[in-house]
Structures are given as structure tokens and as C-alpha cells.
């Protein structure tokens, strides 16, 4: 498996506040990394730096072999990103939004229709194609946000709370989609839902106060824990009372 994301001693400061503190990791094609931590731990800030939307104070990031700071356009072409809240153009219909994104992503004209049809089918958007985005339910807005992230079939997916606002059936479908795509991509998922990590992730990284506490498989996190302990128990043990605790 080829390495698609390399993060080396990444640090981000906002004045005296250190949001991300000397984090290093790499992610290979076929891996799904669950990014866990208390609110304000540095998860979203790290994702914004990997996608090139925020510059690091120190450290280096490489995506698909390109340095993020030197090749910002090239790495964005390789990434699909669902930011926190998944902001959209509310006045557009879903179909017009997808056509707009396909053009922005420079999908060849002879492939645009197939690309749009593919995401419509994968995310179940058939019933809302001609509705304005601002009139959609929170769940459908989240699906539209996911559709723009995968329409160009990127090598890297960065998903900030991808199932936020979805009902149980929709969460199941999104997790199923992530698992289907996982073999051909490197995927980072920020989530506070531990069952999501267990369901779709090959690795679980816990950070608190900007520092990495642990980076293991979900199963390995439970090794050495009391019998019957859950991922939720392990998460609380590692973050509450930890020197890096940010609660």
C-alpha cells in the first residue's frame, strides 16, 4: 500500500495558544483513520492543515507525494473534503450544485454525467435533485456535502463528522459507502461517535489539547483494558485526567 498522507511534526499556534502540538503520522492507501478527541482537541485544525486551507506554524505535510505548502492546487485535486458543517450554496438546486462542482473539479465534459449519476445513486439523492439546497433536511444537506467530496473520485478523503445529523439508516448507508471506498483511498474521519470508529476504521488516533495520545487499531485499544470494557471506556480513561485533557 502506498503512503498518501505524511504529517511530520505538525504544529499550529494561534498567538500563545497551541492548537496542534508536534503531531506526526502517515496514512496508506486502504487505511481509514478515526480521528478522536474532546471538543477543541485540535482535530479540525489538523484536517484544515492537511487539506491546505490552513497553514501550519511548524512541520510538513505531504499528500500524494506533494508538499501541501508548495503545491496547494495539486493536492486539492487529490482530496475530497467535507468540512465541519458542510457549507453549501443554498440557493442552488442539488443538480445545479453537482454540475457546478463537477466543472470546478475539472471533470472532463464527456464524464460529467456519469460522475453526477454515480454520486446521486451512492448517496440516494434522486428525490431531491431539483430542490434548492437550503430547503433540504439536515440529513440531505449532509449527503449533498458528501457528494461534492467524492464526485471526482479522489485518492484522499477528509471527512469532518460525516454522519452528523443523519438518522440511523442514513448513518449505516454512509458507513457502508466509506467501507466500499476504503480499499482505493486513504480516509480520515473526525468523529465523536466511537461505534463509528469500530464500524469503519482500521486505525484510531486520539488527541487531546493538540497532542497525540495514542494511535492504534480499534481492537488494539481494548488490549489490556478491563474485561467488558468498551471503546467509550478506553476513550474516557485516556482523555479524562490525562495531562493533555481538554475537557
Buried (B, 14 or more C-beta within 10 A) or exposed (E): EEBBBBBBEBBBBEEEEBBBBBBEBEBBBBBBBBBBBBEBBBBBBBBBBBBBBBEBEEBBBBBBEBBBBEBBEBBBBBBBBBBEEBEBBEEBBBBBBBBEBBEEBEBEEEEBEEBBEBBBEBBBBEEBBEBBBEEBEEBBBBBBBBBBBBBBBBBBBBBBBBBBBBEEEBBEBBBEBBBEBBEEBBBBBBBBBBEBBBBBBBBBBBBBBBBBBBBBBBEEBBEEEEEEEEBEBBBEEBBEEBEBBBB
